Amino acid sequence: MRRHTVFPRPVAAALAALSGCWLPAALAQEPAAPAAAEVTAATPAAPITPPPGDSPAASAEAPTELAAATAAPEAAASGSVYLFAIAAGPLSAALDQVRQQTGTAIVYSPEQLLGLSSIGLQGRYSVEQALEILLLDTGLTVSSDGRGTLVVKPRPSQQALKKDSMDLGSVETVVVTAAKRRENAKDVAAALTAMSGKALEKLGAKSINDYVAYVPGMNFASGQSGLGLITLRGITTGMSQSSATVGTYVDETPFTPFSRTASGTTVIPDVDTFDVQRVEVLRGPQGTLYGAGSMGGLLKYVTQPPNSSRVQGRLELEPGYTEHGDGYNGSLKAMLNTPISESLAFRASVFAKRYAGYVDDVGTDTRGVNTNTVKGGRFSLLYSPVDEFSLRWSSLFQSNYAGGLPQVDLDPTTLEPLYGDLTQSRHLPETSKLAFQVHNLQADWDWGWAKFVSSTSYAQTKVQAYVDYTDYPDYGTLIAAVSALYLHPVLPQDVLVAATADIDFSKLTQEFRLSSPSNREFEWIVGGFYTHEKTDTFQEILGIDRDPEALLTLAPEAQHALYLGVPSDYKEYAGFASIDYYFTERLDLSLGARLSRNSQLSTLNSSGPLWDILSPLASVAAGDLAGLLASLGNLGGTSSVESASSDRPITYRVAPRWRATDNITFYGAAASGYRPGGPNIRTSTEAPTSFGPDTLWSYEAGFKSQFRRFAFDLTGFQINWEDIQLSSTSGGFTYLANGGKASSKGAEMNLAWRPFKSFSFGLNGAYILARLDEDAPDVGGLAGDVLPTVAKWSGTLVLDYATPLWGEWTGSVGGSVRYLGKRNSSYTASEKKPNIVMDDYQSYNLRAGLISKRLSLDLFVNNLSDERAASSIDTALLPDGGPARASLILPRTIGLRISTSF
């Protein structure tokens, strides 16, 4: 049996007067300045055990097993304000400190607090306000029993649901771990958007495509589920950039590949947000704490941990329909949380989704070619024998299958569809499969003077893609030539060409971290990091007879014309440290640095009859005599070229912060970021053996405010980007080189206002001017060109109205409108991929819902006006007279989400 904590007597609760506010009252309203006599540190009184009949344990509303309540000879006055300095740590220790300082009686079930921690508390608050902050993000609430005792208990389902229905989810107060310690989002000295799982559910945001609109300055250019380019603050070189500029984490696991060959630019863990605790998006470089590849920012998924206090379950069904689709959409999701013992709990969630295809392929005569199915699950086991120690294992599995790309063929001049609305023309199916898994073992051990964290992670991604290359220039002619060499003459127009890509990526990561308690004097974090990535990339060019029954058919050798295999290896070691020094209780300075060392090795293995033709031609085009002789001497064999690279970057961060009041914070930051270089996949000696890292410095100043019914954040930034990794060409083959400079400057804002209890208003927006500062001739970029896919203006407006109806039912209606400005598809003078300016657009969403204690019904319409708008455009075929291929946003979609829980 766990030892129960003994607390003395209570103050009366005043939370009822604060109910219905759109932000937690303890955070949203600056406490009135107390009289000098009220701001005291009360001396703890000797505990007195109350009679059984007076114990709140006897109440039907109280927890069934409570810590013993105690009485103080003199109860704290209701409404008194105290100066608290409580460090982040176990929740039970925080409650004990409140009891000791104020003489307040608090009762709770120790099992309910098992494994829970608080973010700490600094400043002047009443007891009720202090407890509300300490209980943030724990699933617990506090109320008075009417006799002077405060009771901590699970938040009642109906009360929580009704409260949630009154809150504007995109601006709610959320506890985050952005700085590798738990703290209120409004106190983080960085531009940050945090959305809880409940907020995402209310907004109907199930994937990046949905919630990108609620993050200022965030853009997502996507071709299909699980693939896309995430951009923050305009740090991108477009869809063909070498590797990601935005890092992605799942809990403590870094997912984004650093190696160029792993397709880290576009392969992303688009985690389904069902049963996710929250999603955090940090804007600006995060290299000090999160390392390479986060130079533009960070996307972090935080999953729900198991709860050992009670059995919980949830079931969700969502039928729907997309205009012009080949059928109905549908999803089924389920979650179960169950305690195994008082110190061990298990949580599992599973889901399956089908999205109807809405693009027809007139070439293969296939309706709804881009049908997409997604399946997955998350499983977690939490062991916490004492409050100071926990061990959590978690696993995530997700797979995506797409029957084709959601691209529409456009006339490059008029940008009108060539074959009709929502149509394309392909010669071959373009299917793809994406599967990833993430496993993590995390140990948290609170030593009192510091907290130790060990995170061991393993992530794996497998991609299989099949692309129609028939219309790409020269491939048909070359394969016909190969066939003729083997005495099987065919005409180029009788040849279909397919390209296959298989990527098998794995990543092992270990991080150790030690952090001081939060004390508002001197705080620190030190850590060590190691990661080892392995990538096997395999590509093949296939020749296919247009008519297999024709008299003249391809030679067997031409049917498997080219093999390219690229095994690669990436290792990184890093040490990092961050300190926060408080000059006063409200003014502090954060300093951070990270020293890394990485090494990479790649090998290009090439073979096949087409390689025997292309390799000598590439050497001739590059004037590479040595390469020509090597190619001729290896005809019919396998060519292997090994390349290696290494670098030792250091990233820095300096961030002053001034908490002007408990509601208003000013901050600044100067931070550096980098993206690793790497070995080039060389096809000729003209190409350099490696390319170096690109780096940037970011400078920003921000303002955050949060009051009872109003919140406003504003950030301005300037980013200088150097040695940008850009593509170049040698003999028809692509390699990477460093060159040119770019800059991005702008402002981001987020506003929320609740003029009265039932109505919420939210607005976010961004102005970003990201452009080249120097010519980049290899990609056709001119100084002053706006970087591809970056919109100068973007923003989202959200409106919500909710009110109690009858009995336990609450009704709500809401809507949002997103604006995304014009964007370039490429660079102004690009010849290989001519630039097309994508039009700006507005997208409207509507929703209405009914919610009760156990059941919720939500009807939604997304893209109400059925807008045709491009998220990206591929122009690679334009130089040879081909069409532009545009990936469009989802057409009008109607659905009903039905959810029940226990």
N, C-alpha and C positions, 0 to 999 in steps of 0.2 A: 504494500500500500504506500502510495506517495505521501510524503509529509505535507500537511496542510499549513499554509501560512496564517498567522494570527494577526488580525488587523484591529486597531481601535475604531471609535465611534464616528458617525457620519455628519456631513453637511447635507442640507436639503438640495435635491437636484433642481436645476432650472432649465433643463433641456427642452421641456415642452414648449417654452416660449420661443425656442429657436427652431422648431420643426418646420419643415416646408421651405427652408432656405435652399437656394440653388447651389450653395457651397457649404461645406462643413463650417458651422459657426465659429469654431475655435480658430479656424484659419481665415475666415472671410471677414471678420469684424475686428478691427483693432480695439483692444480693451481700453476702456476709459481709464484715465490716470487715477489710481487709487489714492485714498488718503494715506498719509505717512504711516499711520498706525496699522493700516490694513496690509501693507507690504511687509510681511514678516516671515521669518522661518520658524514655524511653530515648533515648540519642544514636544517630542513624542511623550505621551502619557502612558502610564502603566496599563496594560491590557486587562479588560474585564470581560469574561465570557457572559453573553446574554442568556436569559432563560430560554429554554427550548421553544416556548410558545411565541417568543418575540423574534425568533430567527427567521430571516427571509427564506430560509430553505423550506419552510412550511408552505410558502406561497406557491400557487400553481404556476405562476409566471417565472419563478426563480429556477435556477439550475437544480437538478435532482441531487447533486453532491457538491456542497459548497465549502470553501475555506471557512473556518470558524470566524464568525463576526465578533468584534470586540468593541468596547466602549471606551471613550476618553472622558475624563471627568468634566472636560469642557469642550463641547463640540465646536468645530469651526463655523464661523458665521457664513450663512449663504450669501454668495456674491463676493466674498472676500477675494482679493487678488494676491498672488504669491509670486516671488521671483524664483523661477525654476532653472536648474542647470543639470538636466538628466541626460546622461550619455546614451547613445544607441546601444541596444543589447537585449537580453531576454526580457520579455514583456513582464514576467512576474517580478523581476528586480525593479523595473520602472514603477510598477504599481506600489511596491513596497516603499519606494522612495517618496512617492506622493503621500502615502499613509504616514510615514515618519515625519515628513515636513509639515503636514497640515493637520494631523490628528483626525483624519477622516476615516470612517469605517467603510471598508470596501469588501465585498464578498464575491467569490468566483469559484468555479470548478477547476482544480489544478489540471485535470485532463484536457480541458478546453484550451488551456494556455500552453500545452505541450508543444515545443518546437516553434512557438511564435516569438517574434521579436518586435521591438518598437524602434522608431526612427530617432528617438530621443526628443528632448524638449529644451529650448532655451528661450527665456523671456518671461514676461509677466502675464499670468493667466489666472482665471478662476479655476477651481478644482474641476468643474464640469468641462471647461474648455481644454484643460490639460489632459483629461482622460480621453476626450474625443480625438485629440491629436495622437495620443499614444496608441489608440485602438485603430487608427487608420490602416486599412488594407488587411485587417485581421479577420473580418467576418463577424466581429463582436461589436456590441453596443453597450451603453450604460444607461441605467435609469434608476430612479429613486423608488423605494418600496413604500413611500409615504410616511415612514417612521424615522427618517433620518439616515438610512443606510443606502449606499450606492451599490447596485447589483450589476455585475458584468456578466453578460450572457450572449448566446448567439443571436444575431439580428433576426427577428421574426420574418418569415418569408413574405407575408403579405405587406408588412410595413416596409421591408426593403424594396419590394417590387413597386409599391406606390411611390416611395421616395425616388427610386430610379426613374420612374415615368415622369417625375417633375423636373429632373435634372437635364441640363444640356450636356450630353455625353462628351462632345468634342472639347469642352473646356473644364471638365470636372477636376477636382483636386486629386492627384494621384501620387502615391509614394513610388519613387523610382530608385534604380541602382546605377544610374548613368555614370556617376563618379566612383563606382565600385564600393559604395556604401549607401545604406538606405537613408533617404532624405526626401523631404517634400519637393516636388518638382519646381515650385515657385522659388525655392532657395538655391537652386543649382545655378552656378555662374556660367551658364551656357545657353544657347538657343535650343530649346527642347520642346518637343510635342510628345505627350504621353496620353494614350487612350486606353482605358480599362476594357476588359472583355465585355462588360455589360454595356459600356458606351458603344463599342463596335457592334454589338448585337442590335442595339436600338437603331443604329444608323444603317443596319443591313450590310455592314462592311465585312465581307468574308475573305477578301484577298487584297493584294496590293492595288489592283485595279480599282477597288472600291474606296479604300481609305487614303489613297494618295491625295485626294481632293481636300482632305482635312489637315494636311501638313503644309504650311506656307513654303512656297518655293520648291516643292518636291515634284518631280516629273517621272513618269514611267512610260517608256515607249516599248510596247509589247507586240510580239507576233502571235503568241499563244500562251496558254497556261504553263507556268513554270519557266518561261523564257522571257527575257526582257531586259531593258537597260534602265537602271535606277540612277537618277541624277539629283544632286542637291547643290544648290548655289551655283549652278551652271558649270560645274567642273566635269567636262566631258569633251571628247573629240568625235562623238557620234557613235552610230551603231557598230562601226568597225574598229572601235578602239581596242587596244591590246589586252587590257585587263580592267577589272572593276575599280572605280574611284570611290565607291560607297561600300563600306564593310557591312557584313551581315552576321549577326550572332543569334543562336538559339540558346537561351539561358547563358551558361558560361562557355558555350562551344562556338569558336570562330568557324564559320562555314565557308566564307569566300576563299576561293583558291588564289594563291599568289602567282602560281606558274602560268605563263602565257598559254600553254597548250591545253589547259583545263577548261577553257571557255568560261572563265570566271566573270567575264563581262556580262553575259546574258543568261547563264544558268544560275538560278536563284532558288532558295528554299521558300517558295510562296506558301508559307504555312497557313493552313486553314485556321481561322481565328475562333472556331468553336472550342469552348472551355480553355481559352488562353486567358491568363491573368491580365496581361496588358501588352501593348506594343509601344516601344519607345523609339523615337527618331531624334537623333542629335545632329544638328546642322553645324557644319564647319569641321575642320580637321580634328581627329580624335586619336592621333598617333601616339601620344604619351601613354595612355592607358590601354588602348586597343590595337596599336601597332600598325603594320603596313596595310595599305589598301583602303584606309579610312580617311583619305585626304579630303574628300568632299563631305563626309559625315558617316553616320552609322545608323543601321536599322537593327533593332534588337527585339526579339520575341521572348517574352517571359511567360513560361507555362505555369499552370496551376499546380502547386504541390499537394500531396495527399493530406487529408485532414483526419487526425486520429480521434476526434471527439464525437463523430456521428457518421451514420450511413447517409450518403447522398446519391441521388440519381437524377438523370435528365434525359429526355427523349425529344428529338426535334425532327419534324417532317416539313419539307418545303417543295410542294409542286409549283410549277411555273410554266410560262410560255414566252418564247422570244419571237417577235415578228419576223416573218420570212423564214422561220426555222423549219427543220425537217421533222419536228416532233416536239415533245414536251421536255422541259427541264425537270429535274427532280433531285432531291437530296434526302438522305436519311442519316441522322447522327445520334449517338448515344454516349452517355457518360455514367460511370459508376465509381463512387468513392466508398471504401469500406475500411473501418479499423480492423486490424488483426489482433492487436493487443493495445494496452494503453500507451505503448511506446513505438508501435509499428502500424503503418497504414499503407494502403494500396489505392491507386487511382488509375483508371483507364478510360480512354475516350476513343471511339472509332467513327468513321464516316465514309460514305460513298456518295458521289455526285455525278450526274450526267448533265452536260450542257448540249442543247440541240445545235446542230450546224446551221448556219444561216448564209453561207456562201456556196453557190452552185458552180460546179466545174463543167463547162460546156465541152471541154476537150475530152474528158473521160466519161461524160454523161452521168455525172454523180451529183445528186441533190444533197445539200447540206454537208459538203465535203469536210468541213472543219468540226465535226462532232467531237466532243471532248469528254473523257471520263477521268475522274480523280478519286482515288481511294487511299485510305491511310488510317493511322491510329497513333496514340501516344500512351505510354505506360510508365508508371512511376511508383517507386517504393521508398518510403521515408521511415528511417529508424532514428528515434530521439529518446534515448534512455534517461537523459537529464536535460534540463533547460539549456545548459552550456554547450551541449554537443549534439550534432545531427549528422546523419549520413544519408544521402539521397542518390538513388540510381534512377535514371530516366532514359527512355528510348522513344524515338520518333521514327515512324515509317510513313512514306507518302509516295504514290506513283501517279503519273499522268500519262494518258494515251490520247493522241490527237490523230484524227483521220486525214487532216490536211491543214494547210496554213489559212488563216482568215484574211487572205489578201484579195483585193479587187484590182483587176487590170484597168488602168486608166490611160486615156490619151494624154501624152505628156504636155501637149500644148493647151488643150481645153480643160484638162483634168476631169473630163467626163468619162463614165464607164465605157469601155470598148464593146462589151457584149451584153450590156443591160445592167440593171441595178443588182448589186451584190453578186457579181459573177467573175469568174476567172477562166482561163483556158490553159490546161496542162496536158502533157502527153502521157504522164505517168503519175500514179498516186504519190503524195508527199507525206507519208506517215511519220510519226515520231513517238518515241517512248522515253520517259524520264522517270527515274526512280532514285530516291535518296533516303538515307537513314542517318540518324544522329544518336549517339549514345554518350552518356555522361555519368560519371561518378563524382559527386561533390561532397567533401567533408568540411563542416564548419565547426570550429572549436573556439569558444570564448574563454580566454585565459584571464579575463579581468583587465589586465593592463594592456592587452591587445587581443585581436581576433585573428585566428589563423584559418585560411581557406586553401584547400587543395582541390583543383578541378582537373580531372583526367577525362579526355574526350576522344571519341573516334567518329569520324563522319565519312560517308561514302556516297558517291553519286555515279550513276550509270546513265548514259545518253545513247540512244540509237536514233538516227535520223536518215531519212531517204529523200533526196532532192532531185527534181527533174532538171537536168542540165542540157536538155536537147536544144533549147533556144540560145544557150550561151555560145558565143562565136567560136568557131574552129573545132570544137570537140567532135562533132559529127564527121567533119572532113578528116581529122586525124585518125579517128577510129576506122573509117573506111580505108584510109591508107594502110593502117596496120593489117586489116583484113586482106587487102590486095597483096601485101608482102607474103602472106601465107596462102596465096593462090585462091582466095575467095573474094573476087571483085564484087563490090556493091556500090551503089550510089549514096552519097552523103545524106540525101533526103530520105533514104530508106532506113536510116540509123536513128534509133532513140538512144539517149545517153542519160544514165543515172549516176548520181554520186551518193555514196553511203558514208556515214560518219559514226564511229563508235568511240565513246570516251568512257574510260573507267578510272575514276579519281577516288583516292582515299587520303585521309588526313588524320594523323595522330597528334594530339596536343596535350601538353601538361603545363599547368600554371600553379605556382605557389604564391600566396599573397599574405602579408601580415599588415594589419591596420590598427591604428590606435583607436580608443574610444572617442566619440564626439564630445569635446569638452569646451569648445569655443575659446581655447587658449593656444594650444599647439597640437595640430593633428597631422598624422602622417600615414602614408601607404608605401610599402616597398614590396617588390615582387620579382619573380623570375619566370621566364616563358620559354617553352621549346615547342617547335612543331616540325613535323616531317611529312611532306606530301609526296605521293607517288601518283603519276598519271600515265596511263597508256592510251594513246590516241591512234586510231587506225582509220584510214580513209581509202576508199576504192572507187575507181571509175569503171563503170560497167557499160558495155555496148549491148544493145538489145535490138533485135530485128523488129521493124515496124510490122511486118507481116511474116510470121514464122513459117507460113506455108508457101512463101514465094520461091521462085526457082533459084535465085541467088540469095544466099544467106551469109551471115558473118562467120568468120573462122572462129573456132573455140578460143584461140588466143586473144582475139579482139573482144570477146565477151567479158574478159577480165583483163582490162587493158593496163591498169595502173594500180599499184599498191604503195601506200605511204604509211609507215608506222613510226610513231614518235614516242618512245618511252622517255619520261623525264623524272627528275628527282629534285626536290627542294627541301633544304633544311634551314632552320632559323633558330638562333639563340638570342635572347634579349633579357635585359634587366631594366626595371623601371622604378621610379620613385616620385612621390608627390608629397609636398608639405603645405600645410595651411597655417599661417601665423596670424594671430588675432592681435592687432594693435589695441583695439578696444572690443567691447562686446559686439559692436555693430560693424567694425571695419577690419577686414582681413585681406591677406594676399596669399594666393596659391602659386606655387612654383613646381614645375614637373619636368622630367626629362626621361628619355628612353634611349638606351644604347642597344643596337641590334647588330647581328652579324649573320648574313645568309650566304649560302652557296647553292649553285644550281648546276645540273648536268642534263643535257638532252642529246639524244641520238636520232638522226634522221635515217631510217631504213627505207630505201626506194627500190622498186623492181617492177617488172612488167614490160611488155613490148612498147607501150606508149612512152614509158620512161626512157627506153632506149632511143626514142626519137627526140623527146623533149630535152633531155639532158645535154646532148651535143648542141642542139639549137640554142639553148640558153647560154652555153659557154661561148658560142660564136657571137651571139648578140651582145654579150658582155665583154667581148675581146679577151676571153680567158683561155689562153692556149693550154695551160696546165690542166684546167678543168676539161677541155675538149679531149686531150690525150687520155685522161683518166676515164672519161665516159666511153670513149671508143674501146679502151682496153677492158671494159667491164660489161660489154654487151651481153645480154642474156643472164646476167648475174644480179646480185643484190648490192647496191651501193650503201655504205654506212658512213655517215659523217657525224663526228662527235663535237659538241660545243659545250663550253663551260663558262661560268661567270660567278662573281661574288662581289659583295659590297658591305660596307659598315656604316649605315646611316645613324644619325642621332636626331631625334625630334625633341622639341621643347614646347613648353606652355607656361605663360605668365598670365595670371587672372586676378586683378583686384576686384573686391566686392564691398559695397557699402549698403547695409540694411538701414535705410533712412528711418523707417518705422517698421513695425511688425507686418505691415501691409505693402511696403514699397521697398524695392531693391534695385540698386544700380550696379552694373558690372561692366568690366571690360576684359578683353582677352587678346593676347598675341600668341599664335600657335603655329607650329610648322607641321607639315605632313609630307609623306613620301610614298611612292609606289615602286616596288622593286624592279630593277632591271632584269636582264636574263640573257641566256644564250640565244643566238639567232638560229633558225632552221635554215641552214645554208644550202643553196643549190649551185652556187658558183663562188669562186674565191673573191669576186668583187664585193660581195656582201660582207659587212663587218662580222666578226665572230660573236659579238655580243652588243647589247644596247644597255645604256645606263639607267639608273632610276631617274624619275622626274620628281621635282620637289616644289613645294609652295610655302608661302607665309600668308597667314590670314590675320587680319586685324578687325576687331569688332567691338562695339559698345552697345549695351542693351539696358532696357528698363523693364521691370516686371512689377505689376501691382495687382492686388487681389483684395477686394472688399466684400461686404456682405452680399451685394447684388450686382457687382460690377467687377470685371477683370480686364486688364489691358496689358499686352506685352508688345514691345517695339525693339527691333534690333537693326543696326546698320553695320555693313561689313565691306571690306576691301581685301581682295585676294590677288596675290601676284604669283603666277605659275611659270616655272622655268624648266628648260630641257624636256619639253613635252615629247612623250613617246608617240611617234607618227609612223605610218606605213610608207615604205618606199618599194621600188621595183627594180629587179635586175634580171634581164633575160626572160621576162614574163612571170617571174616568181616574186613573191612578196617577202620582205623582211622588215624589221623595225630599226629605227634610228632615232636619236635624240636631236631635236632642233626646234627653235622658235620659242617665243614667249606668249603668254596670254594673261588676261586679267579678268576678274569678275568683281563687280561692285553692285551694291543694292541695299534694299531694306525689306524687312519682313515684319508683319504685324498680326496679332491675334486679339480679338475683342469678344467679350461675352457680357451680356446684360440681361438681367431678369427684372423688368419693370414691375411685375407683380407675380404672385405665386405660380400662376398657371401658364405663364408665357415666357419663352426663352428666345433670345436673339443671339446669334453668333456670326462672326465675320472674320475671315482671315484673308491675307493677301500678300503678294510679293512683287517687288520690282527688281529685276536682275538684268544687268547689262554685262554679258560675258562675251569677250571677243579676242581675236588674235591681236597681239601688239607688234608682231613681226610677220613678214611673209613666210608661208610654209609651202614652197613650190612643189614638194613631192605629193601633196594632197590637193593642190590647187587652191590653197588658202592665201588670201591677201590680208595685209595689215588692216584692221578695222572690221573684218568679217565677224559676224555674230556666230558663235559656236553652234554646231548642229544640235537640233532637238531642244534648244533652250528658248523658252518664251520670255519675252521682256516683262509682260504683265500676266498675272494669274491671281485667282482668288475664288473663294467660296462663301456663300451666304447660307445660313441655316436658321430655320424658324421652327419652333415647336410649341404646341399647346396641349396641355393635359389637365384633366379634371376628374374628380370622383363622379361616378354615375349612379349606380344603385347597388346596394349590398356591398359585396367585396370587390366590385368591378370598377376599374378606372379606364377611361377612354383617352386616347391621344391622337392628334393629327400633326403632321409636320412635313417639311419639304426642304429641299436645298437646290441651289443653282450654282454650277461651277463655270467659271470663265477661264479659258486658256488661250493665250495670245498666239500670234503668228510665230512660226518656227521654220528654220532652214533644215532641209534634209541632208545637205552636204555643204561644201565650200563654193564660193562664188565662181572661181575659175577652174573647178575640177573637171577634167576631161573623162576620167574613168567613171565617176559617179556625178553627173551634172546635178546642180542644185535645183530643187523645186521648193518654193515657199508654201508651207502648209497653212491653210486659212485658220484664223481664230474661230472659236466656237463657244456656244453655251449649251450646257446639258442640265436638264431639269429632272429632279426626282421627287416623288410624292410617297407618303406612307400614312397609314392609319392603323390604330391598334386598340385591342381590348386586353386588359390584363387583370388577373385575379390571383388568389393565393397560390394556386397550383397550375394554372393554365394561362397561356398568352396566345393571342391571335394577331398577326401583323400582316396587313395587305400592303403591297408596295408596287409602284410603277417607276422603273428607272428609264432614263432617256425618254421622257414623256413626249417630246416632239419628234421622236424617231430621227434624230440628227445623224447625217452622214459626215463624220469627221475623222481625219487621219491622225493616228498616234505616231506613225512613222511611214516613210516612203522609201522603197528600194529603187534606185535608178541605174543599177548596173547594166541593164540591157539597153538603155537609151542610146549609147554611142553606135550601136549596130541596128538601130531602127526598131527596137523592141518597146514594149509598154512600160509605164511606171507601175510598180506594184505597191499598193497602199494597204496597210493594216489599219482597219477601221475600229472605232469604238463599238461596243455592243449596241445593236438596234434596240428599239423599245422592248422592254421585258417586264412582264407582269407576274407576280407570284404571291403566294400566301404561306407565311411561316407559322407553323403550329408547334408550340413547345409546352411540355409539361415537366414538372420536377417534383421531387420529394426529398 
